Amino acid sequence: MGDDDFDGQEEPYSEPRGQLDTPREDKQASKLSSEQRRRLEKKLEQRRLERQIADYECD
């Protein structure tokens, strides 16, 4: 009886597993050149700073 309950839970869980394929694309980031990485890090840092400024201006 407990096995039947578990099987019922296992099936819906297979759908989110399919969605987990998208984060695996992040592993391709290791293939990026160091220059591309630096550019991405600069963009991320700039966005962080812009958010901090926006948060500061809202206060």
GIGI-V28358 format. One record per backbone hydrogen bond with DSSP energy under -0.5 kcal/mol. CO is the residue of the C=O (numbers start at 1). NH is the residue of the N-H. If there is no record, write none. Layout:
# GIGI-V28358
CO,NH / CO,NH
This chain:
# GIGI-V28358
1,5 / 2,6 / 3,7 / 4,8 / 5,9 / 6,10 / 7,11 / 8,12 / 9,13 / 10,14 / 11,14 / 12,15 / 12,16 / 13,17 / 14,18 / 15,18 / 15,19 / 16,20 / 17,20 / 18,21 / 19,22 / 20,24 / 21,25 / 22,25 / 23,26 / 24,27 / 25,28 / 26,29 / 27,30 / 28,31 / 29,32 / 33,37 / 34,38 / 35,39 / 36,40 / 37,41 / 38,42 / 39,43 / 40,44 / 41,45 / 42,46 / 43,47 / 44,48 / 45,49 / 46,50 / 47,51 / 48,52 / 49,53 / 50,54 / 51,55 / 52,56 / 53,57 / 54,58 / 55,59
